[in-house]
Amino acid sequence: MERVILAGLDLDDGRNFACSMEELEELAKAADMEVVGAMSQRASAVNKAFYIGTGKVEQVRQLAAESGADLVIFDNALSPMQLRNLQKELELAVMDRTTLILEIFSKRARTREAKLQVETASLQYMLPRLVGLHDALSRQGGASGSMSSKGAGEKKLELDRRHIEARLAALRRELARVEKDRETQRKQRLKSAVPSVSLVGYTNAGKSTVMNALIDRYTCGEEKKVLEKDMLFATLDTTVRKMEGEGGKSFLLSDTVGFIDELPHNLIKAFRSTLEEVRNADLLLHVIDYSDESYREHMKVTEKTLEELGAGKIPVICVFNKLDLKAGEEDYPRIAGNNIFMAAGKGLGIEELVSHIEKNLFGKRKEYELMIPYTAGGVFSDLSGKAYIKAYEYREAGIYVRAALDEKMAGRYKKYVQNEP
């Protein structure tokens, strides 16, 4: 297990520095690292050369020597120059917050698509930071000219750059094929007229716990459950399950990767195809760890990320989770407007959540009368699986159906509708 030191810079820029450092420690633990020390500095501006002041760099070097650390992790993204200078001065491996998150994603990716997405984001972030990674190699050699006149370090950098660019091109081609398959599956789901619900929220807020509780409620089976663990980014892969409700009140439920403050832009871009599930949802369940003192900041991060994804205008139910861990909160489960306060891990509030979901998804259904000709018998079968059929009978002209349909379904079966409710 790698022994690491955390280094942070408090700029008094509005963010909760203490919480940010605590989160950095949790990220290190999620990457299977042992934190053996921490160093912070309060300053009015970032040091352009070293991120922290030169005096602090020396203190970090001494702390690393005393604690036997293998690695120093900084609390923010480092520029290529800062990374190069710090590695030279500290004589240690240096990692920033972005690289740490990428490392966690690399370890946790399970599906082929997730692995491709993470590798793409990692290489894109690494490319401009190649300089300084080969300081041990000689840079002696000829002056400008062909590659053959360059020092060993320059040759290595050039070869690495070419290798990364070629690998990125191959990854983009493969991702394009995977994304095409995913888009085909998504279109099939959209055609089905079954509404979709997506779980979103800050990492480790309890999305997977909420999903598993809903799977239990809809008796989908143990094998349909997803991994739930008290750890940042426990799951990365988007999972979609069908919740089979009574009276045609069925919907698709998807669990997505959790968000985090300063989530690397390359990761959002790489996971954009996976997060399309969010953009195409009819309803979002914004899961919030209400026991976390920083839950308001976490909500803002999630809302900002949803805006970036183009999902800012989708209806949202705010699920304030983990109330059993919040001191002084005994009045739960409860509903307040479009907010629900619950404890999914203890199964408290699930029925209230289900009621709220179904009200949002199916509350606007109207009653329609349809006449489906016998030559279109497949339509009746299709309708039976998606709508709440109140009555039906076989008549001379076809199958008469009285059913509760939402606007989307009414449009789908418009040619068979006999009335305007």
C-alpha positions in Angstrom: 0.0 0.0 0.0 1.4 3.4 -1.0 2.1 5.8 1.8 1.0 9.3 0.9 1.1 12.9 2.2 -1.7 15.3 1.4 -0.8 19.0 0.6 -3.4 21.7 0.3 -3.7 25.5 -0.3 -6.3 27.5 1.5 -7.0 30.5 -0.7 -10.1 31.7 1.2 -12.0 31.6 -2.1 -15.3 30.6 -0.7 -14.8 26.8 -0.7 -14.8 24.8 2.5 -11.1 24.0 2.7 -11.3 21.7 5.7 -14.0 19.6 4.0 -12.0 19.6 0.7 -9.0 18.2 2.5 -11.2 15.6 4.3 -12.6 14.6 0.9 -9.1 14.3 -0.5 -8.2 11.9 2.3 -11.3 9.8 1.5 -10.3 9.8 -2.2 -6.8 8.5 -1.2 -8.3 5.8 0.9 -10.6 4.9 -2.0 -7.5 4.4 -4.1 -6.1 2.0 -1.5 -3.5 4.5 -0.2 -2.4 5.1 3.4 -2.3 8.7 4.4 0.7 9.3 6.7 0.7 13.1 6.9 -0.8 16.3 5.7 0.5 19.9 5.1 -1.5 23.0 4.3 -0.9 26.6 3.7 -3.1 29.7 3.8 -2.3 32.2 1.0 -3.8 34.9 -1.1 -2.7 33.4 -4.4 -1.3 30.3 -6.0 2.5 30.1 -6.5 2.8 29.8 -10.3 6.0 27.8 -10.0 5.2 25.4 -7.2 1.5 25.9 -6.3 2.5 26.3 -2.7 5.3 28.5 -1.4 8.9 27.5 -1.6 9.1 27.3 2.2 6.2 24.9 2.3 7.8 22.8 -0.4 10.7 22.2 1.9 8.4 21.3 4.8 6.6 18.8 2.6 10.0 17.3 1.6 11.0 16.9 5.3 7.7 15.5 6.3 7.9 12.9 3.4 11.4 11.9 4.6 10.3 11.5 8.2 7.1 9.5 7.4 8.6 7.4 4.6 6.0 8.6 2.1 6.1 7.4 -1.5 3.8 10.0 -3.0 2.5 13.6 -2.4 -1.0 14.4 -3.4 -2.1 18.0 -3.9 -5.6 19.2 -3.4 -6.1 20.8 -6.7 -5.1 20.4 -10.4 -1.4 21.2 -11.0 -0.1 22.8 -14.2 2.5 20.9 -16.1 5.2 23.4 -14.9 4.1 23.0 -11.3 4.1 19.2 -11.6 7.6 19.2 -13.1 9.1 21.7 -10.5 7.5 19.9 -7.5 8.8 16.5 -8.6 12.3 17.9 -9.0 12.3 19.6 -5.6 10.6 16.9 -3.6 12.4 14.0 -5.4 9.2 12.1 -5.0 6.2 11.2 -7.2 3.6 13.9 -7.2 -0.1 13.6 -8.0 -2.9 16.1 -8.1 -6.6 15.7 -7.2 -7.6 15.2 -10.9 -5.0 12.4 -11.4 -6.2 10.8 -8.1 -9.8 10.7 -9.3 -8.7 9.3 -12.7 -6.7 6.6 -10.8 -9.8 5.6 -8.8 -11.9 5.5 -11.9 -9.2 3.3 -13.6 -9.3 0.8 -10.7 -13.1 0.7 -10.5 -14.1 0.5 -14.2 -15.7 -2.9 -14.9 -17.4 -2.7 -18.3 -15.5 -2.3 -21.6 -17.2 1.1 -22.1 -16.1 2.4 -18.7 -12.6 1.2 -19.2 -12.4 2.9 -22.6 -13.8 6.2 -21.2 -11.4 6.3 -18.2 -8.4 5.5 -20.4 -9.4 8.2 -22.8 -9.7 10.8 -20.0 -6.4 9.8 -18.4 -4.4 10.0 -21.6 -6.0 13.4 -22.5 -4.9 14.7 -19.1 -1.5 13.2 -19.3 -0.5 14.4 -22.7 0.3 18.1 -21.8 2.1 16.8 -18.6 4.7 14.6 -20.3 7.5 17.1 -19.8 9.1 16.4 -16.4 8.2 12.8 -16.3 11.5 11.7 -17.7 13.9 13.8 -15.7 16.1 10.8 -15.0 16.9 10.5 -18.7 19.7 12.4 -20.4 18.9 15.5 -22.3 22.4 15.8 -23.7 22.6 15.7 -27.5 22.6 17.8 -30.6 20.8 21.1 -31.0 17.7 21.5 -33.1 17.1 19.3 -36.1 15.9 15.8 -36.7 14.7 13.5 -33.9 18.0 11.6 -34.2 19.9 14.7 -32.9 17.8 14.9 -29.7 18.8 13.8 -26.3 17.4 10.5 -24.8 14.9 12.4 -22.8 13.6 14.3 -25.8 13.4 11.2 -27.8 11.4 9.5 -25.1 9.0 12.4 -24.8 8.4 12.5 -28.5 7.8 8.7 -28.7 5.5 8.9 -25.7 3.5 11.8 -27.2 3.1 9.9 -30.5 2.1 6.7 -28.7 -0.5 8.5 -26.7 -1.9 10.4 -29.7 -2.2 7.1 -31.6 -3.8 5.3 -28.7 -6.3 8.2 -28.2 -7.3 7.9 -31.9 -7.8 4.2 -31.5 -9.8 4.7 -28.3 -12.1 7.3 -29.9 -12.9 4.9 -32.8 -13.7 2.0 -30.4 -15.8 4.3 -28.2 -17.7 5.5 -31.2 -18.7 1.9 -31.9 -19.7 1.3 -28.3 -21.6 4.6 -28.1 -23.5 3.6 -31.3 -24.6 0.4 -29.7 -25.7 2.2 -26.6 -27.6 4.8 -28.6 -29.4 2.0 -30.4 -30.4 0.5 -27.0 -31.5 3.9 -25.8 -33.7 4.5 -28.8 -35.4 1.2 -28.3 -36.1 2.2 -24.7 -37.5 5.6 -25.8 -39.7 3.8 -28.4 -41.2 1.6 -25.7 -43.0 4.6 -24.1 -42.0 3.4 -20.6 -40.9 6.5 -18.6 -37.4 6.6 -17.2 -36.0 7.8 -13.9 -32.3 8.5 -13.2 -30.6 8.6 -9.8 -28.1 11.4 -9.6 -26.1 13.0 -6.8 -22.8 13.5 -5.1 -20.6 10.4 -4.8 -21.4 8.3 -1.8 -24.7 10.0 -1.1 -26.5 6.6 -1.2 -27.7 6.3 -4.8 -27.0 2.5 -5.0 -28.7 2.0 -1.7 -31.8 3.8 -2.9 -31.7 1.8 -6.1 -31.4 -1.6 -4.3 -34.3 -0.6 -1.9 -36.5 0.2 -4.9 -35.4 -3.2 -6.5 -36.6 -4.9 -3.3 -39.8 -3.0 -3.3 -40.6 -4.0 -6.9 -39.3 -7.5 -6.3 -36.9 -7.5 -9.2 -34.7 -10.2 -7.7 -31.4 -10.2 -5.7 -29.4 -10.7 -8.9 -30.6 -7.4 -10.2 -29.0 -5.4 -7.3 -26.0 -3.2 -7.7 -22.9 -2.8 -5.5 -23.4 -0.6 -2.5 -20.4 0.4 -0.4 -19.6 3.3 2.0 -16.8 4.6 -0.3 -16.3 7.4 -2.9 -17.0 6.2 -6.4 -17.9 2.6 -5.4 -19.7 2.2 -8.7 -19.0 3.8 -12.1 -21.0 1.8 -14.7 -24.5 3.0 -15.5 -27.1 0.3 -14.6 -30.6 0.2 -15.9 -33.4 -1.8 -14.2 -37.1 -2.1 -15.1 -39.4 -1.5 -12.1 -42.6 -3.4 -12.7 -45.5 -1.5 -11.0 -49.1 -2.4 -10.7 -51.7 -1.0 -13.1 -49.2 -0.4 -15.8 -47.1 1.9 -13.5 -43.8 0.6 -14.7 -40.6 2.7 -15.3 -36.9 2.3 -16.0 -34.5 3.2 -13.2 -30.9 4.0 -13.9 -28.0 4.5 -11.5 -25.2 6.7 -12.8 -21.7 7.6 -11.7 -21.6 10.0 -8.7 -20.5 13.6 -9.1 -17.8 15.4 -7.1 -16.5 18.9 -6.7 -14.0 19.7 -9.5 -14.8 16.5 -11.4 -12.3 16.4 -14.2 -13.7 17.9 -17.3 -12.2 15.1 -19.4 -14.1 12.6 -17.3 -17.4 14.4 -17.8 -16.6 14.5 -21.6 -15.6 10.8 -21.7 -18.6 9.7 -19.7 -21.0 11.9 -21.6 -22.5 9.0 -23.6 -23.1 7.0 -20.4 -24.7 10.1 -18.8 -27.1 10.4 -21.7 -29.4 8.3 -19.5 -29.7 11.4 -17.3 -30.4 13.8 -20.2 -33.2 11.5 -21.5 -34.8 10.9 -18.2 -38.4 11.9 -17.5 -37.6 12.4 -13.8 -34.4 12.7 -11.7 -34.0 11.5 -8.2 -31.3 13.8 -6.7 -30.0 11.7 -3.8 -28.4 13.8 -1.0 -26.4 12.7 2.1 -28.4 14.8 4.6 -26.0 13.7 7.4 -23.0 15.4 5.7 -22.4 18.9 6.9 -21.5 20.0 3.4 -24.7 18.7 1.8 -25.7 22.1 0.5 -22.4 22.5 -1.3 -22.8 19.0 -2.7 -26.2 19.8 -4.0 -24.8 22.9 -5.8 -22.1 20.7 -7.4 -24.7 18.2 -8.7 -27.0 21.0 -10.0 -24.0 22.6 -11.8 -23.0 19.3 -13.4 -26.6 18.6 -14.5 -26.7 22.0 -16.2 -23.4 21.2 -18.0 -25.0 17.9 -19.2 -28.1 19.7 -20.5 -30.3 18.1 -17.9 -31.0 21.2 -15.8 -34.7 21.5 -16.7 -35.8 17.9 -16.0 -38.2 17.5 -13.1 -36.4 16.6 -9.9 -37.3 14.9 -6.6 -34.8 15.7 -3.9 -34.1 12.6 -1.8 -32.6 13.6 1.5 -31.0 10.3 2.5 -29.3 9.0 5.7 -31.5 10.8 8.1 -30.8 8.0 10.6 -27.2 9.4 10.8 -28.2 13.0 11.3 -28.3 14.1 14.9 -31.7 15.5 16.2 -33.6 14.2 13.1 -36.3 11.9 14.3 -39.3 13.0 12.2 -38.9 10.8 9.1 -39.8 9.6 6.6 -41.6 12.7 5.5 -42.5 14.6 2.3 -42.3 18.4 1.9 -43.2 19.5 -1.6 -40.9 17.7 -4.1 -38.5 16.8 -1.2 -38.5 13.5 0.7 -36.6 12.8 3.9 -35.7 9.2 4.4 -33.2 6.5 5.4 -32.9 4.1 2.5 -30.4 1.9 4.3 -33.0 1.1 6.9 -35.8 0.8 4.4 -37.5 3.8 5.9 -39.3 6.1 3.4 -39.3 3.7 0.4 -43.1 3.5 0.1 -43.3 7.3 0.3 -40.7 7.6 -2.4 -42.5 5.1 -4.6 -45.7 7.1 -4.2 -43.9 10.3 -5.0 -42.3 8.8 -8.1 -45.5 7.4 -9.4 -47.4 10.7 -8.7 -44.8 12.6 -10.8 -44.7 10.0 -13.6 -48.3 8.9 -13.8 -50.3 11.6 -12.1 -51.1 13.4 -15.4 -52.5 10.4 -17.1 -55.9 10.8 -18.7 -58.5 8.2 -19.6 -58.8 7.3 -23.3 -61.0 5.0 -25.3 -59.3 3.1 -28.1 -60.4 0.7 -30.8 -57.6 -1.6 -32.0 -58.4 -3.7 -35.1 -57.7 -7.4 -34.9 -55.1 -6.9 -37.7 -53.1 -4.9 -35.2 -53.2 -7.4 -32.3 -49.6 -6.7 -31.4 -50.6 -3.1 -30.4 -53.0 -4.4 -27.7 -50.2 -6.6 -26.3 -47.8 -3.7 -26.4 -50.4 -1.4 -24.7 -51.0 -4.0 -22.0 -47.4 -3.9 -20.9 -47.2 -0.1 -20.7 -50.5 1.4 -19.8 -53.1 1.0 -17.0 -55.9 -0.8 -18.8 -59.2 -0.2 -16.9 -61.4 -2.3 -19.2 -61.4 -4.0 -22.6 -63.8 -6.2 -24.6 -63.7 -7.9 -28.0 -66.1 -6.3 -30.5 -66.9 -6.8 -34.1 -64.7 -3.9 -35.2 -61.8 -4.9 -33.0 -60.6 -4.7 -29.4 -62.2 -1.9 -27.4 -59.9 -0.6 -24.7 -60.4 2.0 -21.9 -57.0 2.9 -20.5 -55.2 5.7 -18.6 -52.5 7.1 -20.8 -49.9 9.9 -20.4 -49.3 12.4 -23.2 -46.4 10.4 -24.7 -48.4 7.2 -24.9 -51.5 9.0 -26.2 -49.4 10.3 -29.0 -48.0 6.8 -29.7 -51.5 5.3 -30.0 -53.2 8.3 -31.5 -54.5 6.5 -34.6 -56.6 4.2 -32.3 -58.0 6.8 -30.0 -61.7 7.3 -30.1 -62.2 10.2 -27.8 -60.6 13.4 -26.6 -60.6 13.5 -22.8 
